[in-house]
Amino acid sequence: MIIEKIKESRFTPEVFDIETFGTAFSDHMLLCWYKDGKWGEPIIKPYGKLDFTPAISVGHYGQGIFEGMKAYKGSNGDVYLFRPEKNFERLNKSAVRLDMPEIPEHIFMDGLKALVDLDRQWVPATHGMSLYLRPVMFATEEAITARSSNEYLFAILTAVAPNYYNKPLSVKIADRYSRAANGGVGFAKAAGNYAGSFYPTHLAREEGYDQVVWTDDATHTFIEEAGTMNVMVRIGDKLITAPTSERILDGVTRDSMLQLATKLGIEVEVRKITVQEVYDAHKSGELKEVFGVGTAVVVNNYVAVGYGDERLELPLLSPEESYGQILKKNLVDLQMGVSEDPFGWRVKVEENLVEA
Ligand SMILES: *Cc1c(COP(=O)(O)O)cnc(C)c1O
């Protein structure tokens, strides 16, 4: 690994005051190029621009995939990753589906740890804050031929993640558009999945909602995901989430929440959820919570769910009553090193991994 350190750090404590997500990039980035059938030597260098022409193939055919993960700082100053092997495995699953080369584990893991170690002062220690890590891979061949690219860039960027307060978000159940279809790329973290979701989300915004609850593409009768998060529904005291499938992304947060909930004695059901059942549960007063779960925001507890022309308002639960908020607290405490880690999920980033 080649290390080219920044001459003068751009870090100031004010970077932690940001309120928007994904714009405050740290000092360094990792780059690794794939060419002539093999990965080159990774380099960590100051974050900055790259040189491309408009013929870069990702811009035409969309071979682009990414991951989202975070680094946390405990009160003792230790920096942790959370289940990074899950992201590594998922990135390669996405790569296979998009006909891109898989990234070797040592490039991903050693590169990630070295980058986070080098920029460890960018990891905020405030509870609930973190440094967001964005591994990304895209086709870089200068060719507009409609085929898989022969060249790729794997990069890791990091950006300070603000402490999301729980904005009251509402969601609209999709009855026309779909995020994913059988045989498609819905299970992959493919850039194009996001591109295809922006317009339906835009339309939902015009109706006064913040995000779309995605339903199955064939019948729009099953609840699948919410925005760019997995979705969980609480009916009575049962926490229900759909099984992962080729249309549903296998979220690390979803999986962690299910294990945490079980440990906390919350009754969990992994099964298909129909729109009708959510609607009926609302009418009978049994629908307590609908929330999205994902790395970026951890938990979004929705205040209302739109179904056709109806807006189903959800009850306002206190943080002590809300499964979403209880699970979020337990998960963040574990990630920040505040609580024990009975699952072995935390991975400490050792210091001075890279020579000065
Ligand atoms: C990234 C993502 C999620 C959440 O996955 P996490 O690993 O929990 O961050 C859920 N759904 C979609 C569509 C996603 O892209």
The ligand as a Gaussian input file, in Angstrom:
#p B3LYP/6-31G(d) Opt

LIG

0 1
 C      -27.905000       0.225000       2.076000
 C      -29.350000      -0.153000       1.998000
 C      -30.070000      -0.627000       3.115000
 C      -29.480000      -0.671000       4.505000
 O      -28.387000      -1.503000       4.646000
 P      -27.409000      -1.326000       5.886000
 O      -26.372000      -2.372000       5.682000
 O      -28.223000      -1.566000       7.112000
 O      -26.885000       0.056000       5.847000
 C      -31.372000      -1.022000       2.932000
 N      -31.973000      -0.943000       1.725000
 C      -31.335000      -0.479000       0.639000
 C      -32.044000      -0.426000      -0.650000
 C      -30.009000      -0.074000       0.728000
 O      -29.375000       0.384000      -0.360000

